[in-house]
Amino acid sequence: MLTACQNLTPGPDPADAAKADHLLQLIDQRLDVAPMVAKAKWNSGGAINDPPREQLILDAVTAQASGLDAVFVRRFFQAQFDASKALQLGLHAQWRRQGMGKFTDAPDLGRDVRPVLDQLTPQLIASLHQMQSLLVAPGMRAYIETRSLTLVRGDIDGLPRRMAVAGLFSN
């Protein structure tokens, strides 16, 4: 029995765990915006997928994230976009099945949604600065994947959460 315990990978120390938790909370806050985007696009009939806009945002975010590996930043933010789109697509599919009409409380993307995302982006970048070197620490990946089950929304059978968290890791 003692041998089995010795083979366990240690978890992160409390300070590093707190940094990981903070990043997961920010990821969750960003995913919380997806239903607002879904409502706005449902009412407008706008496309959920907008590759040219995503490319512009990725370029801007990569420029803002000086000191971080550009490939890491792009992979992370692309994963956030993909997770948000998965959630939006799931909501749109649900609303189609329900025969949902237009929402009376749909937000305006420019006025209501983008300011929230613009506030979260620098917070995510700052958190990535703290986490980039910690992501390879023994036990950190397992810790993040486990804690994400509690700290990040699990809509659509957890697909958006898994997609968002996967952006932290290269494989």
C-alpha positions in Angstrom: 0.0 0.0 0.0 2.8 2.4 0.8 4.4 1.8 -2.6 1.1 2.9 -4.3 1.1 6.1 -2.3 4.7 6.8 -3.3 3.8 6.7 -7.0 1.2 9.5 -6.7 2.1 12.8 -8.4 2.1 15.5 -5.8 -0.4 18.4 -6.3 0.6 22.0 -6.6 1.5 24.0 -3.5 -1.3 26.2 -2.1 0.0 29.4 -3.7 0.2 27.7 -7.2 -3.2 26.1 -6.7 -4.7 29.5 -5.9 -3.2 30.9 -9.1 -4.7 27.9 -11.1 -8.1 28.4 -9.4 -8.1 32.1 -10.3 -7.4 31.3 -14.0 -10.2 28.7 -14.0 -12.6 31.3 -12.5 -11.7 33.8 -15.2 -12.3 31.1 -17.8 -15.7 30.5 -16.3 -16.5 34.2 -16.3 -15.6 34.3 -20.0 -17.9 31.3 -20.7 -20.6 33.1 -18.8 -20.7 35.6 -21.5 -21.5 33.0 -24.2 -25.2 32.8 -23.5 -25.4 36.6 -23.9 -23.6 36.4 -27.3 -25.9 33.5 -28.3 -29.0 35.6 -27.5 -27.7 38.6 -29.4 -26.8 36.4 -32.5 -30.1 34.5 -32.2 -32.0 37.8 -32.5 -29.9 39.3 -35.2 -29.5 36.0 -37.2 -25.7 36.7 -37.1 -23.3 33.8 -37.6 -21.7 32.2 -34.5 -18.5 31.6 -36.4 -16.6 34.7 -37.5 -13.0 33.7 -38.4 -11.9 37.1 -39.7 -13.0 38.7 -36.4 -11.4 35.9 -34.4 -8.1 36.5 -36.3 -8.1 40.2 -35.5 -8.8 39.5 -31.8 -6.1 36.8 -31.7 -3.6 39.2 -33.3 -4.5 41.9 -30.8 -4.4 39.6 -27.8 -1.0 38.2 -28.8 0.4 41.7 -29.1 -1.0 42.6 -25.6 0.5 39.5 -24.1 4.2 40.5 -24.4 6.4 38.2 -22.4 4.3 35.2 -23.1 4.8 32.6 -25.8 2.8 33.7 -28.8 1.8 30.2 -29.7 0.6 29.5 -26.2 -1.5 32.7 -26.1 -3.1 32.0 -29.5 -3.8 28.4 -28.6 -5.4 29.5 -25.3 -7.6 32.2 -26.7 -8.6 30.1 -29.7 -9.7 27.5 -27.2 -11.8 30.1 -25.4 -13.4 31.1 -28.7 -14.1 27.5 -29.6 -15.6 26.8 -26.2 -17.8 29.8 -26.4 -18.9 28.8 -29.9 -19.7 25.3 -28.8 -21.9 26.7 -26.0 -23.6 29.1 -28.4 -24.2 26.4 -31.0 -25.7 24.2 -28.3 -28.0 26.9 -27.1 -29.1 27.8 -30.7 -29.9 24.1 -31.3 -31.9 23.9 -28.1 -33.8 27.1 -29.0 -34.5 25.8 -32.5 -36.0 22.6 -31.0 -38.1 24.7 -28.7 -39.3 26.9 -31.5 -37.9 29.9 -29.6 -38.8 33.4 -30.9 -36.7 36.5 -30.5 -35.5 37.4 -27.0 -36.8 40.6 -25.4 -33.8 40.8 -23.2 -31.0 40.1 -25.8 -28.0 42.2 -25.1 -26.3 44.5 -27.7 -22.9 42.9 -28.6 -21.1 46.3 -28.8 -22.6 48.0 -25.8 -23.2 45.1 -23.4 -20.9 42.2 -24.3 -17.7 43.4 -25.7 -16.9 45.6 -22.7 -17.2 42.5 -20.5 -14.8 40.6 -22.7 -12.5 43.6 -23.0 -12.3 43.7 -19.2 -11.7 39.9 -18.9 -9.0 39.7 -21.6 -6.2 41.6 -19.7 -7.1 39.7 -16.5 -6.7 36.4 -18.4 -3.4 37.6 -19.9 -2.1 38.5 -16.4 -3.2 35.1 -15.1 -1.5 33.4 -18.0 1.7 35.2 -17.1 1.5 33.7 -13.6 0.6 30.2 -14.9 2.6 29.6 -18.0 5.7 28.1 -16.3 3.5 26.4 -13.7 1.5 24.4 -16.3 4.4 21.9 -16.6 4.8 21.4 -12.9 4.2 17.8 -11.7 0.5 17.4 -10.9 -0.7 20.7 -12.2 -2.5 19.4 -15.3 -4.4 16.9 -13.2 -5.2 19.6 -10.6 -6.5 21.9 -13.3 -8.6 19.3 -15.0 -10.1 18.2 -11.6 -10.7 21.7 -10.3 -12.3 22.7 -13.6 -15.1 20.3 -12.9 -16.0 22.6 -9.9 -14.9 26.0 -11.1 -15.9 26.1 -14.8 -19.4 25.7 -16.1 -20.2 22.3 -17.5 -22.9 23.0 -20.1 -23.4 20.6 -23.0 -22.1 17.7 -21.1 -18.9 19.6 -20.2 -17.8 20.2 -23.7 -17.1 24.0 -23.5 -15.3 23.4 -20.2 -13.1 20.7 -21.6 -12.4 22.8 -24.7 -11.5 25.9 -22.7 -9.2 24.1 -20.3 -7.5 22.1 -23.1 -6.2 25.4 -24.5 -3.8 25.5 -21.5 -1.9 22.4 -22.7 -0.2 21.6 -25.9 -1.5 18.1 -26.2 
